[in-house]
């Protein structure tokens, strides 16, 4: 008996008899409000626990001998696919002209709808055997033929010039998309009309100021995407009106590793960009283009997904729910005393009378 009495003496939660407890309407209201607050806070804490936490770490990039994937998806609404080429050059001296590996182009009409699909390597000199549009004016055709023969162009070049001029008149555009695999060193790639013979380009456009390199960048990334990544050039529109020039995007690539909770590792890259535009003038000998000049950061960013500990959840629940319970208890006592004070005053006055 002594042990039982000793245990009862340290009971921190003594219970009163039922007939000693007084239940009130104000207490019921406070209890309901307290339960709603505790349920809301419980759901909030549970959601906070279930959401993953990302931790960023930085270290020196030790990768060597790997390739850099460049995902490109662009639209040129004012240039036909026949005249567009994509070239790449890097600091190692590798220079690739008219890239054709995993790069596609879509012919677009003046409304932006697809009217044809081809490899981007099928450019200029390789497309002369496709169907070409005929000019209505015979005299114009005769003058063009004489000019082409004077410059020493063959029949294929003549056909291509007529085809491109007709495409420009019809308002054709081009969508270029695909993946470039380049060496992991600084370099650049650009989309332009540089694949054309300079005399052919002159006959088609009549000068560099007439080459409209308006473009829309739907997607430009340097690897697969991870949750929360933001590529600053995505959904970029640059439309020129009655002018032309060269766009240059200076890109700083940051190697990135994303580590999932499942321990899977996604190797990719994020980047920042600075943009410059140089308008063309009548004395320029260069042709407009869209350049992407990239360099790699020596620092790798590691992003790790982490889950908050279960003990952390229990601690926060105890603090939140316990605090709410204590606060509602205090509020109930205050309301009971306030109501009791108002109900007693009239009764005491009636006794004195």
Secondary structure as the mmCIF struct_conf table of DSSP 4:
data_model
#
loop_
_struct_conf.conf_type_id
_struct_conf.id
_struct_conf.beg_label_comp_id
_struct_conf.beg_label_asym_id
_struct_conf.beg_label_seq_id
_struct_conf.end_label_comp_id
_struct_conf.end_label_asym_id
_struct_conf.end_label_seq_id
HELX_RH_AL_P HELX_RH_AL_P1 UNK A 2 UNK A 9
TURN_TY1_P TURN_TY1_P1 UNK A 10 UNK A 10
BEND BEND1 UNK A 12 UNK A 13
HELX_RH_3T_P HELX_RH_3T_P1 UNK A 18 UNK A 20
HELX_RH_AL_P HELX_RH_AL_P2 UNK A 25 UNK A 50
BEND BEND2 UNK A 51 UNK A 51
STRN STRN1 UNK A 53 UNK A 60
BEND BEND3 UNK A 65 UNK A 65
STRN STRN2 UNK A 67 UNK A 76
TURN_TY1_P TURN_TY1_P2 UNK A 77 UNK A 78
BEND BEND4 UNK A 79 UNK A 79
HELX_RH_3T_P HELX_RH_3T_P2 UNK A 81 UNK A 83
STRN STRN3 UNK A 85 UNK A 90
TURN_TY1_P TURN_TY1_P3 UNK A 91 UNK A 92
BEND BEND5 UNK A 93 UNK A 93
STRN STRN4 UNK A 95 UNK A 96
BEND BEND6 UNK A 97 UNK A 98
BEND BEND7 UNK A 101 UNK A 102
STRN STRN5 UNK A 103 UNK A 108
TURN_TY1_P TURN_TY1_P4 UNK A 110 UNK A 111
BEND BEND8 UNK A 112 UNK A 112
STRN STRN6 UNK A 114 UNK A 119
TURN_TY1_P TURN_TY1_P5 UNK A 120 UNK A 121
BEND BEND9 UNK A 122 UNK A 122
HELX_RH_3T_P HELX_RH_3T_P3 UNK A 124 UNK A 126
TURN_TY1_P TURN_TY1_P6 UNK A 128 UNK A 129
BEND BEND10 UNK A 130 UNK A 130
HELX_LH_PP_P HELX_LH_PP_P1 UNK A 133 UNK A 135
BEND BEND11 UNK A 136 UNK A 136
HELX_RH_AL_P HELX_RH_AL_P3 UNK A 138 UNK A 151
TURN_TY1_P TURN_TY1_P7 UNK A 152 UNK A 152
HELX_RH_AL_P HELX_RH_AL_P4 UNK A 155 UNK A 169
TURN_TY1_P TURN_TY1_P8 UNK A 170 UNK A 171
STRN STRN7 UNK A 173 UNK A 183
BEND BEND12 UNK A 184 UNK A 186
STRN STRN8 UNK A 187 UNK A 192
BEND BEND13 UNK A 193 UNK A 193
TURN_TY1_P TURN_TY1_P9 UNK A 194 UNK A 195
BEND BEND14 UNK A 196 UNK A 196
HELX_RH_AL_P HELX_RH_AL_P5 UNK A 198 UNK A 205
BEND BEND15 UNK A 206 UNK A 207
HELX_RH_3T_P HELX_RH_3T_P4 UNK A 208 UNK A 210
STRN STRN9 UNK A 215 UNK A 221
BEND BEND16 UNK A 222 UNK A 223
TURN_TY1_P TURN_TY1_P10 UNK A 227 UNK A 228
TURN_TY1_P TURN_TY1_P11 UNK A 232 UNK A 235
STRN STRN10 UNK A 236 UNK A 238
BEND BEND17 UNK A 241 UNK A 242
STRN STRN11 UNK A 245 UNK A 259
TURN_TY1_P TURN_TY1_P12 UNK A 261 UNK A 262
BEND BEND18 UNK A 263 UNK A 263
STRN STRN12 UNK A 265 UNK A 279
TURN_TY1_P TURN_TY1_P13 UNK A 282 UNK A 283
BEND BEND19 UNK A 286 UNK A 286
STRN STRN13 UNK A 289 UNK A 296
BEND BEND20 UNK A 298 UNK A 298
STRN STRN14 UNK A 299 UNK A 306
HELX_RH_AL_P HELX_RH_AL_P6 UNK A 310 UNK A 352
#
